């Protein structure tokens, strides 16, 4: 079960600011301020934080989000011995590698290596002595980290796991996505005039806890992780399977794992990057799973940008809040639905009041890595 949530997002630090911004339909795609290495410098048409010689920016995001999640769960001062960390990322401490390459950090490159695994830093800082891992499945990393945490708890390997994702803006990622011609001036998921994604940064963490451990300490459950699913497209290095077969398999596998039929799902948080290929593929994949039944769907990438390895973790927090408040936020940036995506019931314009007892979060990454979670209301 999930007993705590924490975020650091462009909409603001903390879950309340994140959720209120989503519900209002605001777009706040920007580099985050208030963190070391926050001075901005231009790189290939985008503004990215300048390197720092003494800190790990992505790790700082994760630490702040983790502390909020632990406080929310009532565990900030009382972490059990069997606590683990599963923290997904695509780039980790890449700013430190860039700083070393530019000659602004003295000493050997090994100085930066520990920061490439933010899970290890988080575990060390918070004294988590259970299993620790940094799964790297490109933009599906955060979703898979939460799935990994749930599998550890199911198997009895840990009582509590801090799980989610963290990622950051840096010259390497901005240059890479520009080279792929995948970026655009604004994110417009599922819109007929969408042209590409806008990169963002931040961290989202949830506390995954066994029901028995939570019951012993009288903790509240915010949601349950009912099903886990994953698949591979095996078609291309970056482009998704345009027929949506891999993404559909991941969603279906998560529903089978949860023991729930597609008809029980009340909301789908789509990957929704705003690229022409991804959104059309997802429309096909979601329709493959749910058929003619139109389930409310949204994307948060118009609001906070594509946060890479943290994206699926942000979606998990969104799903928890949607089930708790019976509201689905609108898709920021979506004005006119692309006819290729018209099979979906895309929430846009304003938030929708609707009861949600079961939600699905789905993520897709480069090389055809797909991951999905089924969450149920507590």
MIPAZA-29610 format. One record per residue (C-alpha): x, y, z. Coordinates in steps of 0.25 Angstrom, whole numbers, plus 2048, in hexadecimal, padded with zeros to 3 digits. Layout:
XYZ
...
***
This chain:
800800800
80480F7FF
80481680C
80B823808
80E82C7FC
8188377F9
81C83F7ED
82584A7E8
81F8507DB
81E85C7D3
81185F7D8
8178607E6
81D8587F1
81484F7F8
8088477F4
7FD8527F7
80485B7ED
8068507E3
7F784C7E4
7F185A7E4
7F985E7D8
7F58517D0
7E68537D4
7E78627D0
7EC85E7C2
7F98667C4
8058647BC
8128677C4
81D8607BB
82A8667C0
8378637C7
8358627D6
83B86D7DF
83F86C7ED
8498617EB
8588617EA
85D8627DC
85186B7D9
8588767D1
8538757C3
85B8757B6
8568737A7
8598667A0
854863792
84886C794
8448687A1
84786D7AF
84E8627B8
8548637C6
8638667C7
86C85B7CD
86F85B7DB
87C8557E1
8778517EF
86984B7ED
85F8427E6
85384A7E0
84B83D7DD
84E8377EB
84A8447F1
83C8447EA
83B8357EF
83F8387FD
8348437FF
82983B7F9
82D82F801
82D83780E
81F83C80A
81A82E807
820828814
81983481C
80C831815
80D822819
811825827
81F81F826
82882B825
82E828833
82C819834
830812827
83080382A
83D7FB828
8387F481C
836800813
83A801805
83C80A7F9
8388097EB
83A8167E3
83A8167D4
8418207CC
8468227BE
85282C7C0
85582C7CF
8608357D2
8648387C4
8668477C8
8728427D0
87883A7C4
8768477BB
87D84F7C5
8898467C5
8898457B6
8898557B5
8948557BF
88C85D7CA
88E8517D4
89C84D7D8
8A183F7DB
89D8327D5
89082F7CE
88D8247D9
8898307E2
87C8317DA
8798227D9
8728207E6
86882B7E2
8648237D6
85C81A7DF
8538237E6
84C8177EE
8598147F5
85B8237F9
84C8237FE
84E816806
85B81B80C
855828810
848822816
84F81581C
84780C813
84D7FE815
8447F580D
8457F37FE
84A7FF7F5
8498007E6
84980A7DB
8418047D0
84480B7C2
8398087B8
83A8167B1
82D81E7B3
8268117BA
8308117C5
8288187D0
81C80E7CD
8258027CD
82B8077DA
81E8077E1
81B7F97DB
8287F47E0
8257FA7EE
8177F37EE
81E7E67EA
8287E77F6
81D7E9800
8147DE7FA
8207D47FB
8237D8809
8307DE806
82D7EC80C
8227F2815
82380080F
829805802
82B8137FE
8288127EF
82781C7E3
8308247DA
8388307D8
83E8377CC
8448447C8
84784D7BC
85584D7B7
85C8507AA
85D8417A7
84E83F7A7
84A84C7A0
85484A795
85083B794
84183E792
84484A789
84C841780
84083777F
83884377B
82E83F787
82D84C78E
82385878C
821866791
815861799
80F85379D
801850798
7FE84179B
7F483B791
7F184878A
7F084877B
7FB85377A
80584C784
81384D77F
81B84678A
81F846799
8248507A2
82E84C7AD
82C84D7BC
8338497C8
82F8457D7
82D8397DF
8218317E4
8228277F0
81781E7F6
818815803
8158077FF
8127FF80C
80D7F180F
7FF7F1814
8037E9820
80E7F4824
8047FF822
7FA7F882A
8047F6836
807805837
7F880A834
7FC810827
7F281581C
7F280F80E
7F181A803
7F080F7F8
7F48017F5
7FD7FC7EA
7F47F17E4
7FB7EE7D7
8097EE7D0
80B7ED7C2
8177EE7B8
81A7EB7A9
8247EE79E
8207F3790
82D7EE78A
82B7F677D
83480277E
83F809786
836815789
829815782
81D80D788
815802781
80B80A77A
80180077C
80280178B
8037F278D
80E7F3797
8087FE7A0
7FA7F679F
8017EA7A4
8077F17B0
7FA7F77B4
7F37E97B2
7FD7E27BA
7FC7EC7C6
7ED7EA7C5
7EF7DA7C5
7F87DC7D1
7EE7E47D8
7E37DA7D5
7DA7E57D0
7D37E67C2
7D57F37B9
7C77F77BD
7CA7FA7CB
7D48057C7
7CF8137C9
7DB81B7C5
7E881A7BC
7F48237BE
7FB8227B1
8098247AD
80582F7A4
8128357A0
80C83E795
81483878A
80C83477D
81082577E
80F82378D
80182978F
7FB822783
801815787
7FB816795
7ED819790
7EE80C788
7F4804794
7E980979E
7DE806794
7E47F8792
7E37F67A1
7D57FD7A4
7CE7FB797
7C3805794
7C18087A3
7C78177A4
7CF8187B1
7D38267B6
7E18287B1
7EB8337B4
7FA8377B3
8018407BC
80D8437B3
8068507AE
8078557BD
8158507C2
81C84C7B5
82283E7B2
82983B7BF
83082F7B9
8338247C4
82A82C7CE
81E82C7C4
81781F7C8
8198237D7
8128307D6
8068287CF
80581F7DB
80482B7E4
7F98307DB
7F18237DB
7F28237EA
7EC8317EB
7E282F7E0
7DC8237E8
7DC82B7F5
7D58377EF
7CD8317E4
7D283B7DA
7DA8397CD
7E38457CA
7E284A7BB
7ED8487B1
7F58567B1
7F885A7A3
7ED85279C
7E385B794
7DE852789
7DF843789
7E783D77D
7DD834775
7E7829777
7E5829786
7D682B786
7D381D78B
7D8822798
7CF82A7A3
7DA8357A5
7D783E7B0
7DB84C7AC
7D685A7AF
7D38587BD
7D484E7C8
7C98437C8
7C283E7D5
7C182F7D4
7C28247DE
7CE81C7DB
7D080E7E3
7DB8087D9
7E58107D1
7F080C7C7
7FD8137C5
8058107B8
8138147B4
81B8117A8
82A8137A6
83481379B
838805795
829801797
8297FF7A6
81B8007AB
8167FF7BA
8088017C0
8028017CE
7F47FE7D3
7F18067E0
7E48047E8
7DE80E7F2
7E180B800
***
